[in-house]
Amino acid sequence: MTAAIVDSLVAAWNSTDVDRIAGLYADDAILHHPMSPTALKGRGEISQMEGSIFPSFSEVRWTPGRVLTEGPTVALEFNVSAVNTGELQTPNGAVPATNRPVSVDGCSFLRMDDDGRIAEERRYFNVAAMFAQLGLQ
């Protein structure tokens, strides 16, 4: 059952539908995101964070890699590619679009709840490498 979340994540991310993505998380889920200084708590905060990304990028393509499962835990490698065609919100303020492509490899560790939703996610990717691809470093 836990591996089924990968198909749902792929479809949701590639749809760029924030509500569809947020619906994969439990109401009280926690997301540790490399672009947030604190853990995101609850579906609302997760939706807000994920929703802030899509206006900044077009041609979003989310591709899964290796998937490992053990009990309620799913470890997932992924690649996200996109083009920065909109203003990017950063902790230091907005950055104008660079119109450059990015390709970022990452991994997520998911803990699933009994209803098949993500209760907790720890997501990792190299933010500095992404900014370098955008020409921002």
C-alpha positions, 0 to 999 in steps of 0.5 A: 500500500505504501508504494502506491503513494508514489504513483499519486505523487507523480500524477499530482506533481505533474498536474501542478494542482496544489489541491491535488498535492495537498490532498495526499497529506494528512490534515496534521501532516508535517513537512520538513522542506529544504527551502523552509527554515521551520517544519511546515505543520498541517495541510494548509501550510504545506499547500501554501509552500507548494503553491508558491513554487508553481507560479515561478516555474513552467514545464514542470516534470517530476520523475521518480527514481528508486523507491524503498518501502518498509512498513509505513515508511517510503524512501523515494528518489526523484528528479524535478525539472522545470524552467524559471519563467516567473518571479521566485520568492526566496527568504531574502525577497523576490527574484525576477525570472531567469528563464533558465532550466533547472534539474534537481535530484532529491529524495523524500522519506515519507511516513504514511498514516493508516488512511494512506496519507502522508503523515510526515515527509522529510524532503532533501535536495540541493538548494544551492545547486538549484540557485546556481543553475538559475544563475543566482550564485 
